[in-house]
């Protein structure tokens, strides 16, 4: 068939063949009055894509099309859509639907809706499959479609739609700003944005890293100082220092959490947005009581936070550090393998969708 009945995307068939991408026909959900169809221009590459295609977050049934940092042009707009018109440049992040009726949604926490639909590897209530953004089109509910400010280039805006929101939301929900001290742990795809948000919000910002070669980058991105965590006693000078540690690393299972918690102020928070495949390391209750430390986590952010974050990025010139790669079988394979090996500085955006799909 073809659009609008079917889309095309680059897919994998199982975790056993997670680097063998091929082009496949995708059937979207039925179009409804609050939906928007987007012809995709580019799509970021997220650690979630790697965790998913490799089966790290669970098995899946293929064909699976990943990608949830999507920028493109609205080409079909439902009759009830209010804030987007055909031709607008828009973005979609890691969520495409929620019920918008339950107490969670009504409290502007739709990113925690028990009925939510992720952008890919998920089912709608009617049984339709949600397909990701390594495709020529995507269909999403208007509430999860966002206009991209003119000041943001598409390939730079794309990673903000997941990595950006994921790191921005917990900072603003924790009222991070002037007078607060924040450490960003793990200076990679998430952490290099977390540093920029914390600095832009007015906090005294530090980086925690085991990589000495990232010191210059971290300081350029807003860190007042970079604390290398490779020595046995690295934490002692920083005891009771931080209101919040924003943990952006996905290898928390290998951390000595007790040591990191010791750097928090009384009542401080160790907040996780990096999500490892493996369980967290064992802790004793006594590891929390010395400074009333809290361990928390979060999932994405709400619509209001996404809009505020995109505007903040536009106003203050906040951009991810991005390498672009041509979409295709080889490009998809390359980005998955390189993210696995942490061989990227610091995000990928897949581009050239018009070439890949002959549009």
ABEGO torsion letter per residue (X at the ends): XEOAABBBBBBBABAAAAABBBBBBBBBBBBBAABBBBBBABBBBBAAAAAAAAGAAEBBBOBBBBEABBBBBBABBBAABAABBBGBBBBBBABABBAGABAAAAAGAAAABAABBBABGBBBAAGBBBBBABBABBBBBAAABBBBBAABBAAAAAAAAAAAAAAAAAAAAAGBBBGBBBBBBGBBAAAAAAAAAAAAAGBBBBBBBABAAAAAAAAAAGBABBBBAABAAAAAAABGABABBBBABAAAAABBAAAAAAABBBGBBBBBABBBABBBBBBBAAAAAAAGBBBBBBBEBBAAAAAAAAAAAAAAGBBBBBBBBBBEAAAAAAAAAAAAAGBBOABBBBBGAAAAAGX
